[in-house]
Amino acid sequence: MTGPSADALTAQERAAFRDAGYILCRDFIDAEARARYDARFVQLADGRVPLPEGMIAMRDVMVVKGAVEPPTALHGINKILNFETDPVLFAYAQNARILDVARELVDASPDSPLYVITTNVFNKPPGVDGRHPLHQDLRYFRLRPADGIVASWTALRPCTRQTGCLAVVPGSHLGGLRPHGDPDWDYVNHAFYGVDGVDQARRVHVEMQPGDTLFFHPLLIHGSGRNRSAGFRRAISAHFASPRCTTDGRDWKTGRHIRAVGGAN
Ligand SMILES: O=C(O)CCC(=O)C(=O)O
């Protein structure tokens, strides 16, 4: 990395991100903030609070197709996306600790704004397949360069092998964007594409406790398994882009779901 450093990360952490494509920051988001995000997600997902403009609650494909009858509304939701219009959840993407790390990882200066380009709460209920195929997030973005974008993903509930933690392929961000296709599974959630032919033996399962936060490169191959527990696996996530990113001539910074955070915005 060449840009100025805010020293949110050690040299070893920066080197680990460069080589492996991710870093895990333990106990990064405090319990109070986590509880607020978790409670808000539940209110939105079970319909107690109407979804703000632009926010989408996605139902699990097994529920949509009638293969599973969810015992509660919450058991039927696999994610809420576009939470930039909800101040409670969006506080996550404005968290100063997250922004300091994200700025370093996209090589932005310490006083630079960043742009939040996606926001999600990933809910993995018990009783459905819910697997997320191995993929690269850059498949979903037109912004470039890739190293101007980073994801943060914070566990709100225990994320273990049993509940369906993230699995990553270390170093896979160095190999470019791979072709993605539809997984050959009975039930695949909407727009969950996968990279074919990944050597499963190269996967590393990243078990995380609530508050632990994974920062990862948009070319890192990652996915998640089935939740085999009786409880929910849940995480909150955002992607941040540097102001230096560009896309086919459009002014992407004024996009409907895009928000400037940090800096002097
Ligand atoms: O939460 C999950 O299970 C998958 C999340 C994911 O793939 C992502 O954040 O890109």
Ligand as a Chemical Component Dictionary entry (heavy atoms), coordinates in Angstrom:
data_LIG
# 
_chem_comp.id                   LIG 
_chem_comp.type                 NON-POLYMER 
_chem_comp.pdbx_formal_charge   0 
_chem_comp.three_letter_code    LIG 
# 
loop_
_chem_comp_atom.comp_id 
_chem_comp_atom.atom_id 
_chem_comp_atom.alt_atom_id 
_chem_comp_atom.type_symbol 
_chem_comp_atom.charge 
_chem_comp_atom.model_Cartn_x 
_chem_comp_atom.model_Cartn_y 
_chem_comp_atom.model_Cartn_z 
_chem_comp_atom.pdbx_ordinal 
LIG O1 O1 O 0 -23.611 -14.183 5.010 1  
LIG C1 C1 C 0 -23.380 -15.086 4.202 2  
LIG O2 O2 O 0 -23.673 -16.238 4.423 3  
LIG C2 C2 C 0 -22.721 -14.791 2.901 4  
LIG C3 C3 C 0 -22.275 -13.374 2.806 5  
LIG C4 C4 C 0 -21.585 -13.067 1.547 6  
LIG O3 O3 O 0 -21.392 -13.869 0.693 7  
LIG C5 C5 C 0 -21.120 -11.713 1.316 8  
LIG O4 O4 O 0 -21.132 -10.898 2.246 9  
LIG O5 O5 O 0 -20.713 -11.420 0.179 10 
# 
loop_
_chem_comp_bond.comp_id 
_chem_comp_bond.atom_id_1 
_chem_comp_bond.atom_id_2 
_chem_comp_bond.value_order 
_chem_comp_bond.pdbx_ordinal 
LIG O1 C1 DOUB 1 
LIG C1 O2 SING 2 
LIG C1 C2 SING 3 
LIG C2 C3 SING 4 
LIG C3 C4 SING 5 
LIG C4 O3 DOUB 6 
LIG C4 C5 SING 7 
LIG C5 O4 DOUB 8 
LIG C5 O5 SING 9 
# 
